[in-house]
Amino acid sequence: MHPQPIICPYCQNPLINTGNKNYACDLNHCFDIAKEGYINLLPVNQKKSKAPGDNEMMIAARRIFLELGFYDPLIDRLKTIIQTDFSFNNNHFVALDAGCGEGYYSEKVMNNLSGLTSQIIGTDISKYAVKNAAKKYKENFYFVSSVFNLPVATNSTDLILSIFSPIHSEEFRRILSKNGYVVVVSPGENHLKELAELIYETFKPHENNVIEKMAPSFEYQTTKKATFSIHIKDTENLLILLKMTPYFWSTSKENLVKIESCKDITITCDFNISIFKHRVTSS
């Protein structure tokens, strides 16, 4: 088993599995391994609230929805890109799922790729998310942290995957290997349009500012699309979709009743898949 490319959030020294159910650095900062297999590397002074990130309801809804296979066309698109468009030394790569949620994308996108082997780590600021990821996907390594202060070694990852999560170009650049790739998945302009139309009087297309956010540190390569429709035939699954999105928090009681009466709906899924590499600097 390869050592994990993680560092102490306090002193930035490497963290090593001591064999005593914890990870520790040379300065003896210790982090216990939870029974689910994850570690918490989020210092208290980086927490913006008592329980930052997605709550248990959103995490549970996301797991149910994703495991029903509704987003499998996105999974297949991402796997094809990694297998056909990227090249890695010795056909092996170390990957970080930045904002991993409950781990579905880490597992389904970056494991079991034809001709490639992978070492996958994932992080999220939500302890509920990481706990669920570590408990189910035991071959991957998950930890709690912020993407704005990643406890990941410099130049240690070959692929960073960020799906509907906050991005921090400077930290991504620091941890990415020289020839590595960053893949950022963001909502296309018509993503979940029909769901939004049940909630708002007018639908406002999503804006894509990913390229601007990444520009200071990365060379933009291309944006590929994954656009497809899903057919939801029962209210229960529609409510699960609603609960895993930010739309849930802005849904009025009146519109919730409207959604609960919706028995059959086709919804547009529209994803931008933006790819970046290190910006080449002149010497």
C-alpha positions in Angstrom: 0.0 0.0 0.0 1.3 3.4 -0.9 1.7 6.0 1.9 -0.9 8.7 1.7 0.3 12.1 0.5 -1.1 14.0 3.5 0.6 16.5 5.7 -0.1 17.9 9.2 -2.4 20.9 9.0 -0.4 22.6 11.8 3.2 22.2 10.8 3.0 20.8 7.2 5.3 17.8 8.0 4.3 14.5 6.5 1.7 12.4 8.3 2.4 8.7 8.8 0.2 5.9 9.9 1.7 4.9 13.2 -0.1 1.5 13.3 -1.7 2.7 16.6 -5.0 3.8 15.0 -3.7 7.3 14.3 -1.6 9.4 12.0 1.2 11.5 13.4 3.9 13.9 12.2 7.5 14.4 13.4 6.3 17.0 15.9 3.9 14.5 17.3 0.7 16.1 16.2 -1.7 13.1 16.2 -4.9 12.5 14.4 -7.0 9.5 15.4 -8.5 7.2 12.7 -12.3 7.1 13.2 -14.0 3.7 13.3 -15.1 4.4 9.7 -11.5 4.8 8.6 -11.2 8.6 8.0 -9.2 11.2 9.9 -10.2 14.8 10.7 -7.6 17.3 9.5 -9.7 20.4 9.9 -8.3 22.7 12.6 -10.9 24.4 14.8 -9.8 27.9 13.5 -10.7 26.9 9.9 -14.3 25.9 10.9 -16.9 28.6 10.0 -19.6 26.9 12.0 -20.1 24.0 14.4 -20.8 21.6 11.6 -19.6 23.1 8.3 -20.5 21.7 4.9 -23.5 19.6 3.8 -25.7 18.2 6.5 -26.8 14.6 7.1 -30.0 15.1 5.1 -28.2 16.4 2.0 -25.6 13.7 2.2 -28.2 10.9 2.5 -30.2 12.3 -0.3 -27.2 12.5 -2.6 -26.2 8.9 -1.9 -29.7 7.6 -2.7 -30.1 9.7 -5.8 -26.6 8.9 -7.2 -26.9 5.2 -6.5 -30.1 5.1 -8.5 -27.9 5.8 -11.5 -29.4 9.0 -12.6 -26.0 10.6 -13.2 -24.3 7.6 -14.7 -23.9 9.4 -18.1 -21.8 12.0 -16.3 -19.7 9.2 -14.7 -19.2 7.5 -18.1 -18.1 10.8 -19.7 -15.6 11.5 -17.0 -14.1 8.0 -17.1 -13.7 8.3 -20.9 -11.9 11.6 -20.6 -9.4 10.2 -18.0 -8.8 7.0 -20.0 -8.5 8.6 -23.5 -7.4 12.2 -23.1 -4.9 12.0 -20.2 -1.5 10.3 -19.8 0.2 9.3 -16.6 3.6 8.0 -15.8 3.6 4.1 -15.6 -0.2 4.3 -16.2 -0.7 5.1 -12.5 -2.0 8.2 -10.9 -2.6 9.7 -7.5 -6.0 11.6 -7.4 -7.7 13.9 -5.0 -11.4 14.3 -5.0 -11.7 17.9 -3.7 -15.1 18.3 -2.1 -15.8 14.5 -2.3 -19.2 14.5 -0.7 -20.2 10.9 0.2 -17.6 9.5 -2.1 -19.6 8.3 -5.1 -17.7 10.2 -7.7 -14.3 9.2 -6.3 -15.2 5.6 -6.5 -17.1 5.4 -9.7 -15.0 7.9 -11.8 -11.4 7.1 -10.8 -11.4 3.4 -9.8 -11.4 0.4 -12.1 -10.3 2.3 -15.2 -9.0 0.2 -18.2 -5.3 0.2 -18.4 -4.8 2.5 -15.3 -4.2 2.0 -11.6 -5.1 4.7 -9.1 -4.5 5.8 -5.5 -7.5 7.9 -4.5 -7.8 10.3 -1.6 -10.8 12.5 -1.0 -11.7 15.4 1.2 -14.7 17.4 2.2 -15.4 20.0 4.9 -18.5 18.1 6.0 -17.7 15.4 8.5 -21.0 13.7 7.7 -19.9 13.4 4.1 -16.5 12.0 4.8 -17.8 9.6 7.4 -20.2 8.1 4.8 -17.5 8.0 2.1 -14.9 6.2 4.3 -17.5 3.7 5.6 -18.5 2.6 2.2 -15.5 3.0 -0.1 -12.7 1.5 2.0 -10.1 1.2 -0.8 -10.0 5.0 -0.9 -8.7 7.3 1.8 -10.9 10.1 3.1 -10.3 13.0 5.4 -12.0 16.1 6.7 -10.4 19.4 5.6 -11.0 22.7 3.7 -10.1 23.0 0.0 -8.7 26.4 0.9 -6.1 24.8 3.2 -5.4 21.3 1.8 -3.3 19.1 4.1 -1.9 17.5 1.0 1.8 17.3 0.1 3.2 19.7 -2.6 3.3 18.2 -6.1 1.9 14.9 -4.9 -1.3 14.5 -7.0 -1.6 13.8 -10.7 -5.3 14.4 -11.0 -7.7 16.7 -9.0 -11.4 16.2 -9.5 -13.8 18.9 -8.3 -17.5 18.3 -8.9 -19.9 21.0 -7.8 -17.5 22.1 -5.1 -15.5 25.2 -4.1 -12.2 25.6 -5.9 -9.0 27.2 -4.9 -6.6 27.6 -7.7 -3.5 28.4 -5.6 -3.9 25.3 -3.4 -4.7 23.1 -6.5 -1.6 24.4 -8.2 0.6 23.7 -5.1 -0.4 20.0 -4.7 -0.6 19.1 -8.4 2.3 17.4 -10.1 4.0 19.2 -13.0 2.2 17.3 -15.7 -1.0 16.8 -13.7 -4.6 17.6 -14.6 -7.5 19.4 -12.9 -11.0 18.5 -13.9 -13.8 20.9 -12.6 -17.4 19.9 -13.2 -19.9 22.8 -12.9 -23.5 23.2 -13.8 -24.2 24.0 -17.4 -26.6 26.9 -18.1 -29.7 24.6 -18.2 -28.8 22.2 -15.4 -32.0 21.1 -13.5 -34.0 23.7 -15.4 -37.3 22.0 -15.0 -36.8 21.6 -11.2 -36.0 25.2 -10.8 -39.1 26.2 -12.8 -41.2 24.5 -10.1 -39.6 26.7 -7.5 -39.1 30.1 -9.1 -41.3 32.3 -11.3 -38.5 32.6 -13.9 -35.5 30.3 -14.5 -32.2 32.0 -14.4 -29.5 30.1 -16.5 -26.4 29.1 -14.5 -23.3 31.2 -15.2 -19.9 29.6 -15.6 -17.0 31.5 -14.0 -14.8 28.5 -13.4 -12.2 29.5 -16.1 -11.8 33.0 -14.5 -11.4 31.4 -11.0 -8.7 29.0 -12.3 -6.9 31.5 -14.6 -4.3 32.9 -12.2 -2.7 29.5 -11.7 -3.7 27.2 -14.6 -3.7 27.0 -18.3 -7.2 26.3 -19.6 -7.4 23.4 -21.9 -11.0 22.8 -22.9 -14.6 22.4 -21.7 -16.5 19.3 -22.6 -20.2 18.8 -22.1 -22.3 16.1 -20.6 -26.0 16.9 -21.3 -28.8 14.4 -20.9 -32.3 14.1 -19.6 -33.6 12.0 -16.6 -37.1 10.8 -16.3 -38.4 10.8 -12.7 -41.6 8.9 -12.3 -42.4 9.3 -8.7 -42.5 12.1 -6.1 -40.2 10.4 -3.7 -37.2 10.5 -6.1 -38.0 14.1 -7.1 -37.9 15.1 -3.4 -34.6 13.3 -3.0 -33.2 15.3 -5.9 -34.5 18.5 -4.4 -32.9 17.8 -1.0 -29.5 17.2 -2.4 -29.5 20.7 -4.1 -29.4 24.2 -2.7 -32.8 24.7 -4.2 -34.2 22.9 -1.2 -33.5 25.9 1.1 -35.3 28.4 -1.1 -38.4 26.3 -1.8 -41.5 27.8 -0.3 -44.2 25.7 1.4 -46.5 26.5 -1.5 -43.9 25.3 -4.1 -43.1 22.3 -2.0 -46.7 21.2 -2.3 -46.4 21.7 -6.1 -43.4 19.4 -6.2 -45.1 16.8 -4.0 -47.9 16.7 -6.5 -45.6 16.1 -9.4 -45.8 12.5 -10.4 -43.9 12.4 -13.7 -41.2 14.9 -14.9 -38.3 14.9 -17.3 -35.4 17.0 -16.1 -32.4 18.4 -18.0 -29.0 17.5 -16.6 -26.4 19.8 -18.0 -22.7 19.7 -16.9 -19.6 21.6 -17.9 -16.4 19.6 -17.6 -13.5 22.0 -17.7 -9.9 20.8 -17.9 -6.8 22.6 -16.8 -3.1 22.0 -16.6 -0.2 24.0 -15.0 0.4 27.4 -16.5 3.8 27.3 -18.2 5.8 30.2 -16.8 8.8 31.6 -18.8 12.1 31.4 -17.0 
